[in-house]
Amino acid sequence: MTDGAVFLPEGAVIGSMQKVYILAQADAVLAVRGPTFIGPTLYGALNGASLTGFDELLSKLIPAVRHSLDSLGLLDPDAVAAASARLDLRRADIVVAGWSRARGRGEIHKLDTSADKWRVEPQGDGFIMPGENPALVERLQAHGWDLSDEQQDEQRLLELVYHQSAVDDFLPNGARFPTAGAFAQHTIITAQGISTRVVERWPEAKAA
């Protein structure tokens, strides 16, 4: 489940966009938490990489991410400098979820570009959320939420977006504001394929 709100580092909502990118040829989807430009750029790099499956995607993810970050050099230097003063443009959590035909199962892997050494790490779940945020953790616990439970259905995941939209998130530049809104998109990956749909939209005021 992903939301669609796009924020400036200071908290202003500037629009909405899809945050799940389907790589059908790789039996996979891509999601990014971080600077807005990374998602479309990385999707373009992977979509043109002649991938044959999810397992190959995992081996090509880091080079594709490096290529996407290096593309900053092609942008307007003044615009990049201004954006960098407000947010670390090279810091992102990148998640790929897909069906491994080699292992016969669905998998989730994450890359943290702020780490000293980049590794594509397998994940027990796909939650990209402020786990270090005590207010959110306390809210989830008060509502009986168990993040370790792998059996999260659509309604439970939608409730998770509600909770996240109600609690301030912490950004690298120190700003605090809710970072979920606009719409909720549910994506399902199985051995037979990938399906995705928007399950709820919210008024602009809620996204703010």
C-alpha positions as CSV (number, residue, x, y, z in Angstrom):
1,M,0.0,0.0,0.0
2,T,1.5,3.4,-1.0
3,D,0.2,6.9,-0.8
4,G,0.5,9.6,-3.5
5,A,1.3,12.9,-1.8
6,V,4.3,14.8,-2.9
7,F,5.8,17.3,-0.4
8,L,8.4,20.0,-0.3
9,P,11.0,19.6,2.5
10,E,9.2,22.3,4.5
11,G,6.0,20.3,4.4
12,A,3.9,22.0,1.7
13,V,2.0,19.6,-0.5
14,I,2.9,20.3,-4.2
15,G,0.9,17.6,-5.9
16,S,0.5,13.8,-6.1
17,M,2.1,11.0,-8.1
18,Q,2.2,7.3,-8.3
19,K,4.9,5.9,-6.1
20,V,4.8,2.3,-7.3
21,Y,6.5,1.6,-10.7
22,I,5.7,-1.7,-12.3
23,L,8.5,-3.6,-14.0
24,A,6.3,-6.3,-15.7
25,Q,9.2,-7.9,-17.5
26,A,10.9,-8.5,-14.2
27,D,7.9,-9.7,-12.2
28,A,8.6,-6.8,-9.9
29,V,7.6,-3.3,-8.6
30,L,9.8,-0.5,-7.4
31,A,9.0,2.1,-4.7
32,V,11.1,4.9,-3.4
33,R,11.0,7.0,-0.2
34,G,13.1,10.1,-0.8
35,P,13.6,12.9,-3.4
36,T,10.8,12.9,-6.0
37,F,13.2,12.8,-9.0
38,I,14.7,9.4,-8.1
39,G,11.6,7.3,-8.7
40,P,11.0,8.2,-12.4
41,T,14.7,8.3,-13.2
42,L,15.4,4.9,-11.6
43,Y,12.3,3.4,-13.3
44,G,13.6,4.6,-16.7
45,A,17.0,3.1,-16.1
46,L,15.6,-0.3,-15.0
47,N,12.9,-0.3,-17.7
48,G,15.7,0.0,-20.3
49,A,17.9,-2.6,-18.8
50,S,16.5,-5.7,-20.7
51,L,15.6,-7.4,-17.4
52,T,14.5,-11.0,-17.7
53,G,13.2,-11.5,-14.1
54,F,13.2,-10.3,-10.5
55,D,16.4,-12.2,-9.7
56,E,18.3,-10.3,-12.4
57,L,16.8,-7.0,-11.2
58,L,18.4,-7.5,-7.8
59,S,21.8,-7.8,-9.4
60,K,21.3,-4.6,-11.4
61,L,19.6,-2.4,-8.8
62,I,22.7,-0.8,-7.3
63,P,24.3,0.2,-10.7
64,A,20.9,1.6,-11.8
65,V,20.6,3.6,-8.6
66,R,24.2,5.0,-9.0
67,H,23.3,6.0,-12.6
68,S,20.2,7.7,-11.5
69,L,22.0,9.7,-8.8
70,D,24.8,10.6,-11.2
71,S,22.2,12.1,-13.5
72,L,22.0,15.0,-11.1
73,G,25.0,16.3,-13.0
74,L,22.8,16.8,-16.1
75,L,20.4,19.1,-14.3
76,D,20.6,22.9,-13.8
77,P,23.5,23.3,-11.2
78,D,21.8,26.3,-9.5
79,A,18.5,24.3,-9.1
80,V,20.4,21.3,-7.8
81,A,22.3,23.5,-5.3
82,A,19.1,25.1,-4.1
83,A,17.4,21.8,-3.6
84,S,20.4,20.3,-1.9
85,A,20.4,23.1,0.7
86,R,17.0,21.9,1.8
87,L,17.2,18.1,1.4
88,D,19.9,15.5,0.8
89,L,19.1,14.5,-2.8
90,R,21.2,11.4,-2.6
91,R,19.5,9.9,0.5
92,A,16.6,7.5,-0.2
93,D,15.1,4.1,0.8
94,I,14.6,2.0,-2.4
95,V,12.4,-1.0,-2.2
96,V,11.9,-3.7,-4.9
97,A,9.2,-6.4,-4.4
98,G,8.8,-9.2,-6.9
99,W,8.4,-12.9,-7.6
100,S,11.6,-14.9,-7.5
101,R,11.2,-17.7,-10.0
102,A,14.6,-19.1,-8.9
103,R,13.2,-19.5,-5.3
104,G,9.5,-19.8,-6.1
105,R,8.3,-17.1,-3.7
106,G,7.5,-13.4,-3.3
107,E,10.3,-11.3,-1.9
108,I,11.0,-7.8,-0.8
109,H,14.5,-6.2,-0.8
110,K,15.6,-2.7,0.3
111,L,18.5,-0.4,-0.5
112,D,19.4,2.5,1.9
113,T,21.5,5.0,-0.1
114,S,22.6,6.7,3.1
115,A,24.5,3.7,4.3
116,D,28.3,3.7,4.1
117,K,28.3,0.5,2.1
118,W,25.4,-0.2,-0.2
119,R,23.7,-3.5,0.1
120,V,20.4,-4.8,-1.3
121,E,19.0,-6.3,1.9
122,P,16.1,-8.8,2.1
123,Q,13.2,-7.6,4.2
124,G,10.7,-9.4,6.4
125,D,8.2,-6.8,5.4
126,G,7.9,-3.8,3.1
127,F,7.1,-1.1,5.5
128,I,8.9,2.1,4.7
129,M,7.9,4.3,7.6
130,P,9.5,6.2,10.5
131,G,10.1,3.3,12.8
132,E,12.2,5.6,15.0
133,N,9.1,7.9,15.4
134,P,7.9,7.2,19.0
135,A,4.6,8.9,18.4
136,L,3.7,6.7,15.5
137,V,4.9,3.5,17.2
138,E,2.8,4.4,20.3
139,R,-0.2,5.1,18.2
140,L,0.1,1.8,16.3
141,Q,0.6,-0.2,19.5
142,A,-2.5,1.5,21.1
143,H,-4.5,0.3,18.1
144,G,-3.2,-3.2,18.4
145,W,-1.0,-3.0,15.4
146,D,1.7,-5.7,14.9
147,L,4.1,-4.8,12.2
148,S,5.7,-8.2,12.3
149,D,2.5,-9.8,11.1
150,E,2.9,-10.7,7.5
151,Q,-0.8,-11.3,7.0
152,Q,-1.8,-7.6,6.4
153,D,-4.9,-7.4,4.3
154,E,-6.0,-4.4,2.2
155,Q,-8.1,-2.8,5.0
156,R,-5.4,-3.1,7.6
157,L,-2.9,-1.6,5.2
158,L,-5.2,1.3,4.5
159,E,-5.6,1.8,8.2
160,L,-1.8,2.0,8.4
161,V,-1.8,4.9,5.9
162,Y,-4.5,6.6,8.1
163,H,-2.3,6.3,11.1
164,Q,0.8,7.6,9.3
165,S,-1.1,10.6,7.9
166,A,-2.1,11.5,11.4
167,V,1.3,11.6,12.9
168,D,4.3,13.9,12.1
169,D,7.2,12.3,10.3
170,F,10.8,13.3,10.8
171,L,12.7,14.4,7.7
172,P,16.6,14.5,7.4
173,N,16.5,18.3,7.4
174,G,14.7,18.4,10.7
175,A,11.3,19.3,9.4
176,R,8.3,17.5,11.0
177,F,4.9,16.9,9.2
178,P,2.7,14.1,8.1
179,T,4.0,12.5,4.9
180,A,1.1,10.4,3.7
181,G,-1.9,11.6,1.7
182,A,-3.6,12.2,-1.6
183,F,-4.5,8.6,-2.4
184,A,-3.9,5.0,-1.3
185,Q,-2.7,2.5,-4.0
186,H,-2.8,-1.2,-3.3
187,T,-0.4,-3.4,-5.3
188,I,-0.4,-7.2,-5.3
189,I,2.4,-9.5,-6.6
190,T,1.8,-13.2,-7.2
191,A,3.4,-15.9,-9.4
192,Q,0.6,-15.2,-11.9
193,G,1.2,-11.4,-12.2
194,I,0.9,-8.0,-10.8
195,S,-2.3,-6.0,-10.1
196,T,-2.7,-2.5,-8.7
197,R,-5.5,-0.1,-8.0
198,V,-6.3,3.1,-6.1
199,V,-8.5,2.1,-3.2
200,E,-9.2,5.5,-1.7
201,R,-8.6,9.1,-2.5
202,W,-8.6,12.0,0.0
203,P,-9.5,15.7,-0.3
204,E,-6.6,18.0,-0.8
205,A,-7.0,19.3,2.8
206,K,-6.4,15.8,4.2
207,A,-3.2,15.4,2.1
208,A,-1.8,18.5,3.7
